[in-house]
């Protein structure tokens, strides 16, 4: 009897240990366990240790950390009829694990499909220039739309970022020509502005020389000095023979003064 009793006691203890090990569950700080008892929702448990009834309760773990969804490239047409390929990244997190399990079958897959359709819809409502220059506004618009649609699922879309915009080769060549033409336009405007400023300065100089003839004479002498640096050139001046000697002497004196 003692041996049989000990065997029965050991067997019962083993069963109890097995049931106890099946009853004790642990979830991490960033996880929650949504528990169902005979198909009926009991609620969410965690973090830490909790107990379930074996063979009666079952639970689903839900991760509350920020998740990343890589939206594959979507071919769509912009508002101004340009075919583009756009891909994006969606960042979201679960704030209500019960709704994330009960309201939608696979919330991760649902978010990806919703992000693809929303991305095509939004890109189809903007023009190409706005798509290339206003990415920040488009990101905010996508985030707002996705957040409103996924809120009943217990999901918060924290950010949406456009990764790359693929354009056709013909459009790339057209944009390159446009950029080149814009550069040429700016260069011509700058050149014309420089000519205008130079003409204004020359007009002011002419008025100054008209009021001060000796300044014009000094400028002429300075020009002769500059020309005299070239040893293989002969300078013929239009001044008289009497003034020519004086002009040459002044020019040589100026050159000698500079060398000293």
Protein Blocks (a to p, Z undefined) as FASTA:
>chain_A
ZZmmmmmmmmmmmmmmmmmmmmpccddfkbccdddeehiafbjcdedjddddehkbccdd
ddfbdcdddddddddddfkopacddddddddddfblklmmmmpmblmlmmmmmmmmmmmm
mmmmpcfklmmmmmmmmmmmmmmmmmmmmmmnopacfbdcdfbdcddfklmmmmmmmmmm
mmmmmmmmmmmmmmmmmmmmmmmmmmmmmmmmmlmmmmmmmmmmmmmmpmkbccddfbdf
klmmmmmmmmmmmmmmmmZZ
